[in-house]
Amino acid sequence: MNLMRKLSSRNFFVFNLVLIGVIFGFSLAFLSFSCTTPRSNNVAQAQEVTPVVIPADALSVAHGLQTTLRAVTDRVLPSVVEVKTVSVQRRQQGGAPRFDGIPWDFFFGPRRGPEGGGQGQDREFRSRGMGSGIIIRHDRGTYYVLTNNHVIDGVAEIQIGALDGTEYTAEVVGRDPRRDLAVLSFRSNARYPIAELGNSDDVRVGDWAIAMGNPLGEQFSFSVTMGIVSAVGRTGGPGGNINDFIQTDASINQGNSGGPLVNIRGEVIGINTWIASNIGGGSVGLGFAIPINNAIRTIDEIIRTGAVSDGWLGVSLVDPDRGTLTSMGITDGRGSKASQVFLGSPADVGGIRPGDFITHVNGNEVRGSNQLTQMVGNIRPGDTAIFRVIRDRASMDFTVRVVERTSQIAADSRRLWPGVMVVYLTDEMRTTLDLARDAEGLFVAQVISDTPAAIVGLQRGDRITSVNDTPVNDLSSFYRALRDRTETELWFSFIRGDNTLESLRFRR
């Protein structure tokens, strides 16, 4: 009986388990059915949405551009090189720099060996740099590379790295610091393509622009970026160069210097040189390239002679503001003003005088001082050029024979005539200077040292009222009096504070 009771209990327990399992399984099946039914509807609804079709003509245009960019890259990139440099500095032991913020000698004692000696001896410190370059010529096993002067300025060693990974020792053929250009050479029996140089005068805002080079060092070597030409004729830049730059939004960073800016035909239109940067030194998307036409004469002269000879006119140039131009009777601001003229210079001999506003050189329009400096520099020494100027509201031409520019003659301020820069007094200036509303004279903004104006005693802040006893009350009369000067004398009447004075007389 007990056994039967145990079996019955066991059977009842098993029966309950089976019943629970059936109910649970049925519930899962029901839930599964409930959940999958809407999902099936979603799939059906998704299948009813018409897919977006990319227009065949648009896709063809995009593929065409992609094919073009690939072809340009394949054509030009093998001509791009790495320019690896080593700079060497020698310092005394006591003046050694810290390494990663650690004063090495304090903790470990003076270092000895190939890079340093004992206390008080010179030590050699080597720093590495990297830029870019472009192969522009080949002659009997010698390849010539164009790069920026600032990439190789002051370095002790230069290596050229090609796209195939081969490295060569490079030599400096010549440099052009005024245009921030340099030509290097290396010898190789390998065959490297020569980049084709375009015509940067044809570049227009909105053109495609492709930058190639080695941004941020070897990790990103032989990079290619694309953008457009954002502007042309930009001036300024570091180092006081005389270029008018092509501006682009193609990504350019440190290390791109010396690399090519290329058009959509694979022609080099510029040499990437500098970037507008924020305080941290990073790119803000504004890059600038030297127009390749600025470099063609440099390339030819350096390869032929190892140096560049620039033309020299013998004037000091300024870009006057609108108010100054108006006071001189000039309505079109395109040009550059000769504020000073070197005595005995080509400009002086040719008839150009202080105050002349130069508008054209050999029929080509002058847009500003930087461009005029570049135009004169490109004239071969000994050649003549026709300079058109505006003087006393009249246009006139002067034929000038340009001579070779040297650092000595260009820096000899003793020959600058007259050596003073003046501005006319406006009501705003009178208020700022606390002058009477009817105060007269031309305000002396600058006196250049060692010039006639400095020798006779003019100072900044003086107000000139006459030149050689000729009253002057505006810029036109001031420059007219200078033109009417004798060849041997110059003196001024001026107001200093509450005193009316007369300067010494300058005699040549």
C-alpha positions as CSV (number, residue, x, y, z in Angstrom):
1,M,0.0,0.0,0.0
2,N,2.7,2.4,0.9
3,L,4.6,1.4,-2.3
4,M,1.5,2.1,-4.4
5,R,1.0,5.4,-2.5
6,K,4.6,6.4,-3.3
7,L,4.2,5.4,-7.0
8,S,0.9,7.4,-7.2
9,S,2.6,10.4,-5.6
10,R,5.5,10.1,-8.0
11,N,3.2,9.8,-11.0
12,F,1.2,12.8,-9.8
13,F,4.4,14.8,-9.5
14,V,5.6,13.8,-13.0
15,F,2.2,14.6,-14.4
16,N,2.3,18.1,-12.9
17,L,5.8,18.6,-14.4
18,V,4.6,17.5,-17.9
19,L,1.5,19.7,-17.6
20,I,3.6,22.8,-16.6
21,G,6.0,22.1,-19.5
22,V,3.1,21.9,-22.0
23,I,1.6,25.2,-20.7
24,F,5.0,26.9,-20.8
25,G,5.8,25.7,-24.3
26,F,2.4,26.8,-25.5
27,S,2.9,30.2,-24.0
28,L,6.3,30.6,-25.7
29,A,4.8,29.5,-29.0
30,F,2.0,32.1,-28.6
31,L,4.4,34.9,-27.6
32,S,6.7,34.0,-30.5
33,F,3.8,34.1,-32.9
34,S,2.6,37.4,-31.4
35,C,6.1,39.0,-31.8
36,T,7.0,37.7,-35.2
37,T,3.8,38.8,-36.9
38,P,4.4,42.6,-36.7
39,R,8.1,42.0,-37.6
40,S,6.9,40.3,-40.8
41,N,4.8,43.3,-41.5
42,N,7.8,45.7,-41.0
43,V,9.8,43.7,-43.5
44,A,7.0,43.8,-46.0
45,Q,6.7,47.6,-45.5
46,A,10.5,48.1,-45.9
47,Q,10.4,46.1,-49.2
48,E,7.8,48.5,-50.5
49,V,10.2,51.6,-50.2
50,T,11.8,52.6,-53.5
51,P,15.6,52.7,-53.2
52,V,17.4,56.0,-54.2
53,V,19.1,55.6,-57.5
54,I,22.3,57.6,-58.1
55,P,21.9,59.4,-61.5
56,A,24.1,57.8,-64.1
57,D,25.3,61.1,-65.4
58,A,26.2,62.4,-62.0
59,L,28.0,59.2,-61.2
60,S,29.9,59.5,-64.5
61,V,31.1,63.0,-63.6
62,A,32.2,61.9,-60.1
63,H,34.0,58.9,-61.6
64,G,35.6,61.2,-64.1
65,L,36.9,63.5,-61.4
66,Q,38.2,60.6,-59.4
67,T,39.9,59.2,-62.4
68,T,41.5,62.6,-63.1
69,L,42.7,62.9,-59.5
70,R,44.2,59.4,-59.6
71,A,46.0,60.2,-62.9
72,V,47.3,63.6,-61.6
73,T,48.6,61.8,-58.5
74,D,50.2,59.0,-60.5
75,R,51.8,61.6,-62.7
76,V,53.2,64.1,-60.2
77,L,53.7,62.2,-56.9
78,P,56.8,60.3,-58.1
79,S,58.4,63.7,-58.7
80,V,57.9,64.8,-55.1
81,V,60.7,64.2,-52.6
82,E,61.4,64.4,-48.9
83,V,64.0,66.9,-47.9
84,K,65.5,65.7,-44.7
85,T,67.8,68.1,-42.9
86,V,70.2,68.0,-39.9
87,S,71.1,71.2,-38.1
88,V,74.2,71.3,-35.9
89,Q,74.8,73.6,-33.0
90,R,77.8,73.8,-30.8
91,R,77.4,75.1,-27.2
92,Q,79.6,75.1,-24.2
93,Q,79.1,72.5,-21.6
94,G,77.6,74.9,-19.1
95,G,75.1,76.2,-21.6
96,A,73.7,72.8,-22.6
97,P,70.0,72.6,-23.1
98,R,67.7,70.4,-21.0
99,F,66.5,67.1,-22.4
100,D,62.7,66.5,-21.9
101,G,62.8,69.1,-19.1
102,I,65.6,67.2,-17.2
103,P,68.9,69.1,-16.5
104,W,71.0,66.2,-17.6
105,D,74.4,67.3,-16.2
106,F,72.9,68.0,-12.7
107,F,71.7,64.5,-12.2
108,F,74.2,62.4,-14.2
109,G,77.3,64.6,-14.5
110,P,78.9,65.9,-17.7
111,R,78.4,63.6,-20.7
112,R,81.4,62.4,-22.6
113,G,81.8,60.8,-26.0
114,P,81.3,61.7,-29.6
115,E,78.6,64.3,-28.9
116,G,80.2,66.0,-25.9
117,G,83.4,66.6,-23.9
118,G,84.1,67.6,-20.4
119,Q,83.1,70.7,-18.5
120,G,83.8,73.9,-20.4
121,Q,84.2,72.2,-23.7
122,D,81.9,72.6,-26.7
123,R,79.3,70.1,-27.3
124,E,77.5,69.3,-30.5
125,F,73.7,69.2,-30.7
126,R,72.0,67.8,-33.8
127,S,68.3,68.5,-34.6
128,R,66.4,67.0,-37.5
129,G,63.9,68.7,-39.8
130,M,61.9,67.8,-42.8
131,G,60.3,69.5,-45.7
132,S,59.3,68.7,-49.3
133,G,60.6,69.3,-52.8
134,I,59.8,68.7,-56.4
135,I,62.2,67.3,-59.1
136,I,62.2,70.0,-61.9
137,R,65.2,69.1,-64.1
138,H,67.6,66.3,-65.0
139,D,71.0,66.6,-66.7
140,R,73.4,63.7,-67.2
141,G,72.7,61.8,-64.0
142,T,72.1,65.0,-61.9
143,Y,68.6,65.7,-60.7
144,Y,67.6,69.2,-59.6
145,V,65.0,69.7,-56.8
146,L,63.1,73.0,-56.1
147,T,62.2,73.7,-52.5
148,N,61.9,76.6,-50.0
149,N,65.0,78.4,-48.8
150,H,63.7,78.2,-45.2
151,V,63.7,74.4,-45.4
152,I,67.5,74.3,-45.9
153,D,68.6,77.6,-44.4
154,G,71.4,77.0,-41.9
155,V,71.4,73.2,-42.0
156,A,74.6,71.1,-42.1
157,E,73.3,68.0,-43.9
158,I,70.6,67.3,-46.5
159,Q,69.1,64.0,-47.6
160,I,66.7,63.6,-50.5
161,G,64.1,60.8,-50.0
162,A,62.3,59.5,-53.1
163,L,58.9,57.8,-53.3
164,D,60.6,54.4,-53.9
165,G,62.3,54.7,-50.5
166,T,65.8,55.4,-51.9
167,E,67.7,58.2,-50.2
168,Y,70.5,60.4,-51.6
169,T,72.9,63.0,-50.3
170,A,71.9,66.4,-51.6
171,E,73.9,69.5,-52.4
172,V,72.8,73.1,-52.4
173,V,73.1,74.5,-55.9
174,G,72.0,78.0,-55.0
175,R,69.5,80.0,-52.9
176,D,67.2,82.9,-53.4
177,P,66.3,84.2,-49.9
178,R,64.2,87.1,-51.2
179,R,61.8,84.7,-52.9
180,D,62.3,81.9,-50.3
181,L,63.5,79.5,-53.0
182,A,66.4,77.1,-53.2
183,V,67.6,74.5,-55.7
184,L,69.2,71.2,-54.6
185,S,70.8,68.5,-56.6
186,F,71.5,64.8,-56.2
187,R,73.0,62.2,-58.5
188,S,71.3,58.9,-59.4
189,N,71.2,56.4,-62.2
190,A,67.6,55.7,-61.4
191,R,64.9,57.2,-63.6
192,Y,62.6,59.7,-61.8
193,P,59.9,61.7,-63.7
194,I,60.4,65.4,-64.1
195,A,57.5,67.6,-63.0
196,E,55.9,69.7,-65.6
197,L,55.7,73.4,-64.7
198,G,52.5,75.3,-65.5
199,N,51.7,79.0,-66.0
200,S,50.7,80.5,-62.7
201,D,49.5,83.7,-64.5
202,D,46.6,81.6,-65.8
203,V,45.5,80.6,-62.2
204,R,42.1,81.9,-61.3
205,V,40.1,81.8,-58.0
206,G,38.0,78.7,-57.9
207,D,40.4,76.5,-59.9
208,W,41.2,73.1,-58.5
209,A,44.3,73.0,-56.3
210,I,46.1,69.8,-55.3
211,A,48.9,69.9,-52.7
212,M,51.5,67.2,-52.4
213,G,54.3,66.8,-49.8
214,N,55.3,65.5,-46.4
215,P,53.1,67.1,-43.7
216,L,54.2,66.6,-40.1
217,G,57.2,64.5,-41.0
218,E,57.8,61.0,-42.2
219,Q,54.7,59.5,-40.7
220,F,52.6,61.2,-43.3
221,S,55.1,61.3,-46.2
222,F,53.8,61.8,-49.8
223,S,50.4,62.9,-48.8
224,V,48.0,64.4,-51.4
225,T,45.2,66.9,-50.5
226,M,42.8,68.8,-52.6
227,G,40.9,72.1,-52.5
228,I,40.5,75.2,-54.6
229,V,42.4,78.4,-55.3
230,S,40.9,80.7,-52.7
231,A,42.7,83.9,-53.8
232,V,45.7,85.1,-55.8
233,G,48.1,88.0,-55.4
234,R,48.3,87.7,-51.6
235,T,51.2,89.5,-50.0
236,G,53.0,89.3,-46.7
237,G,54.2,86.0,-45.3
238,P,57.2,85.3,-43.1
239,G,60.8,86.4,-43.8
240,G,60.1,89.6,-45.7
241,N,59.9,87.8,-49.1
242,I,58.8,89.6,-52.3
243,N,56.2,87.0,-53.5
244,D,52.6,87.5,-54.4
245,F,51.1,84.2,-53.1
246,I,48.4,81.8,-54.3
247,Q,46.0,81.1,-51.4
248,T,44.4,77.7,-51.2
249,D,42.2,75.7,-48.8
250,A,43.9,72.4,-49.8
251,S,45.2,71.1,-46.5
252,I,48.8,72.2,-45.9
253,N,50.8,71.7,-42.7
254,Q,54.3,72.0,-41.4
255,G,56.5,69.7,-43.6
256,N,54.6,70.6,-46.8
257,S,57.0,73.5,-47.4
258,G,58.7,73.2,-50.7
259,G,56.2,70.7,-52.1
260,P,54.1,71.4,-55.3
261,L,50.7,72.9,-55.7
262,V,49.3,71.3,-58.8
263,N,46.4,72.1,-61.1
264,I,43.9,69.6,-62.5
265,R,46.1,69.0,-65.5
266,G,49.0,67.8,-63.3
267,E,51.1,71.0,-63.8
268,V,53.0,72.6,-61.0
269,I,51.5,76.1,-60.4
270,G,53.1,76.9,-57.1
271,I,55.5,75.9,-54.3
272,N,53.7,75.5,-50.9
273,T,55.5,77.8,-48.5
274,W,53.6,78.9,-45.4
275,I,50.3,78.6,-43.6
276,A,48.2,81.0,-41.5
277,S,48.4,79.6,-38.0
278,N,46.7,80.0,-34.7
279,I,48.6,80.4,-31.4
280,G,49.2,76.7,-31.1
281,G,50.9,76.6,-34.5
282,G,48.4,74.4,-36.3
283,S,46.9,75.0,-39.7
284,V,43.6,76.9,-39.9
285,G,42.9,76.0,-43.5
286,L,44.7,78.9,-45.2
287,G,47.8,77.8,-47.1
288,F,50.0,79.9,-49.4
289,A,52.1,78.9,-52.4
290,I,54.7,80.9,-54.4
291,P,53.5,81.2,-58.0
292,I,55.7,79.0,-60.2
293,N,56.3,81.9,-62.6
294,N,58.1,83.6,-59.7
295,A,60.5,80.7,-59.6
296,I,61.3,80.0,-63.2
297,R,63.9,82.7,-63.5
298,T,65.4,81.7,-60.2
299,I,65.7,78.1,-61.3
300,D,67.4,79.0,-64.6
301,E,69.9,81.4,-63.0
302,I,70.8,79.2,-60.1
303,I,71.4,76.2,-62.2
304,R,73.5,78.3,-64.7
305,T,75.4,80.5,-62.2
306,G,74.6,79.3,-58.7
307,A,73.1,82.7,-57.7
308,V,70.3,85.1,-58.6
309,S,70.9,88.7,-59.7
310,D,68.0,91.0,-58.9
311,G,67.4,94.4,-60.5
312,W,67.5,97.5,-58.3
313,L,65.6,100.7,-58.9
314,G,66.6,102.7,-55.8
315,V,63.4,103.8,-54.2
316,S,61.7,103.2,-50.8
317,L,58.1,102.1,-51.4
318,V,54.9,102.5,-49.4
319,D,51.3,101.6,-50.0
320,P,49.5,104.8,-49.0
321,D,46.0,104.8,-47.5
322,R,43.0,106.2,-49.2
323,G,43.2,109.5,-47.4
324,T,46.8,110.0,-48.5
325,L,46.0,109.2,-52.1
326,T,43.1,111.6,-52.1
327,S,45.3,114.4,-50.7
328,M,47.7,113.7,-53.6
329,G,44.9,113.9,-56.2
330,I,45.1,110.1,-57.0
331,T,41.8,108.4,-57.5
332,D,42.9,104.9,-58.5
333,G,44.8,103.3,-55.6
334,R,46.5,100.6,-57.7
335,G,50.2,101.3,-57.6
336,S,53.0,102.2,-55.2
337,K,54.4,105.4,-53.9
338,A,58.1,106.2,-53.9
339,S,58.4,107.9,-50.5
340,Q,62.2,108.2,-50.7
341,V,64.7,108.0,-53.6
342,F,68.3,107.0,-53.3
343,L,70.6,109.8,-54.5
344,G,72.5,108.7,-57.6
345,S,70.3,105.5,-58.0
346,P,68.8,104.4,-61.3
347,A,65.5,106.0,-60.2
348,D,67.2,109.3,-59.4
349,V,69.2,109.4,-62.6
350,G,66.1,108.4,-64.6
351,G,63.9,111.2,-63.2
352,I,61.8,109.5,-60.6
353,R,61.3,111.7,-57.5
354,P,59.9,111.3,-54.0
355,G,56.1,111.3,-54.0
356,D,55.8,109.8,-57.5
357,F,53.1,107.2,-57.6
358,I,54.2,104.3,-59.8
359,T,51.4,102.6,-61.7
360,H,53.0,100.5,-64.5
361,V,56.3,98.9,-65.4
362,N,56.7,98.1,-69.1
363,G,53.0,98.4,-69.5
364,N,52.2,96.0,-66.7
365,E,49.9,97.2,-64.0
366,V,51.3,97.6,-60.5
367,R,49.0,96.4,-57.7
368,G,51.1,97.3,-54.7
369,S,54.6,97.7,-53.3
370,N,55.3,93.9,-52.9
371,Q,54.5,93.3,-56.6
372,L,56.5,96.3,-57.7
373,T,59.5,95.1,-55.8
374,Q,59.1,91.7,-57.4
375,M,58.7,93.3,-60.9
376,V,61.9,95.3,-60.5
377,G,63.8,92.4,-59.1
378,N,62.9,90.3,-62.2
379,I,64.4,92.9,-64.5
380,R,67.9,91.8,-65.5
381,P,70.6,94.2,-64.3
382,G,71.6,96.5,-67.2
383,D,68.2,96.3,-68.9
384,T,66.0,99.4,-69.3
385,A,62.4,99.6,-68.2
386,I,59.6,102.2,-68.6
387,F,58.0,103.3,-65.4
388,R,54.7,105.2,-65.6
389,V,54.0,107.5,-62.6
390,I,51.4,109.9,-61.5
391,R,52.8,113.3,-60.5
392,D,50.7,116.4,-59.8
393,R,47.7,114.5,-61.1
394,A,49.4,113.9,-64.5
395,S,50.6,110.6,-65.9
396,M,54.2,110.5,-67.3
397,D,56.8,107.9,-68.3
398,F,60.4,107.6,-67.3
399,T,63.0,105.2,-68.9
400,V,65.3,103.8,-66.3
401,R,68.3,101.5,-66.7
402,V,68.2,99.1,-63.7
403,V,71.4,98.0,-62.0
404,E,72.2,94.9,-59.9
405,R,70.8,94.9,-56.3
406,T,73.3,94.2,-53.6
407,S,72.7,94.2,-49.8
408,Q,75.2,97.0,-49.4
409,I,73.6,99.6,-51.7
410,A,70.0,98.6,-50.7
411,A,70.9,99.2,-47.0
412,D,72.8,102.4,-47.4
413,S,70.2,104.8,-45.8
414,R,72.6,107.7,-46.0
415,R,71.7,108.1,-49.6
416,L,67.9,108.2,-49.0
417,W,66.4,111.5,-50.1
418,P,65.0,113.2,-48.1
419,G,64.8,110.7,-45.3
420,V,61.5,111.8,-43.7
421,M,58.0,110.4,-44.0
422,V,55.2,112.9,-43.5
423,V,51.4,112.7,-43.3
424,Y,48.8,115.4,-43.6
425,L,46.9,116.6,-40.6
426,T,43.3,115.5,-40.3
427,D,40.8,116.7,-37.7
428,E,41.1,113.4,-36.0
429,M,44.9,113.7,-35.8
430,R,44.6,117.2,-34.4
431,T,42.3,115.9,-31.7
432,T,44.5,113.0,-30.9
433,L,47.6,115.3,-30.8
434,D,45.7,117.9,-28.8
435,L,46.3,120.5,-31.5
436,A,44.2,123.5,-32.4
437,R,41.7,122.9,-35.2
438,D,43.6,125.3,-37.4
439,A,47.0,123.8,-36.7
440,E,49.2,123.8,-39.8
441,G,52.0,121.7,-41.1
442,L,52.7,118.2,-42.2
443,F,53.2,115.8,-39.3
444,V,56.6,114.0,-39.3
445,A,55.7,110.3,-38.8
446,Q,59.3,109.0,-39.3
447,V,62.8,110.2,-39.7
448,I,65.3,107.7,-41.1
449,S,68.6,107.7,-39.4
450,D,71.7,109.0,-41.2
451,T,69.6,110.6,-43.9
452,P,69.6,114.3,-44.8
453,A,66.4,114.9,-42.8
454,A,68.0,113.3,-39.7
455,I,71.3,115.3,-40.2
456,V,69.5,118.7,-40.3
457,G,67.7,117.9,-37.0
458,L,64.1,116.8,-37.8
459,Q,62.4,114.6,-35.2
460,R,59.3,112.5,-35.2
461,G,56.3,114.7,-34.1
462,D,57.6,117.9,-35.8
463,R,55.2,119.7,-38.1
464,I,56.9,120.9,-41.4
465,T,55.7,124.2,-42.7
466,S,58.2,124.9,-45.5
467,V,60.9,123.2,-47.6
468,N,63.8,125.4,-48.8
469,D,61.7,128.4,-47.8
470,T,58.8,127.2,-50.0
471,P,55.6,127.0,-47.9
472,V,54.0,123.5,-47.9
473,N,50.4,122.8,-46.6
474,D,49.7,119.4,-48.2
475,L,51.5,116.4,-49.6
476,S,51.4,117.6,-53.2
477,S,53.1,120.9,-52.3
478,F,55.6,119.1,-50.1
479,Y,56.8,116.8,-52.8
480,R,56.7,119.6,-55.4
481,A,59.1,121.6,-53.2
482,L,61.4,118.5,-52.9
483,R,61.4,118.2,-56.7
484,D,62.3,121.8,-57.1
485,R,65.3,121.4,-54.7
486,T,68.8,122.4,-55.6
487,E,71.1,119.6,-56.1
488,T,73.2,120.6,-53.1
489,E,71.0,121.9,-50.3
490,L,68.0,121.0,-48.2
491,W,66.5,122.6,-45.1
492,F,63.1,122.8,-43.4
493,S,61.0,125.2,-41.3
494,F,59.0,123.4,-38.7
495,I,57.0,123.6,-35.5
496,R,58.1,121.7,-32.4
497,G,55.8,122.1,-29.4
498,D,55.1,125.9,-29.3
499,N,58.2,126.9,-31.1
500,T,58.7,127.7,-34.8
501,L,62.2,126.5,-35.8
502,E,64.4,126.3,-38.8
503,S,66.6,123.3,-39.4
504,L,70.3,123.1,-40.3
505,R,71.1,123.1,-44.0
506,F,72.1,119.9,-45.7
507,R,74.8,120.3,-48.3
508,R,76.1,117.5,-50.5
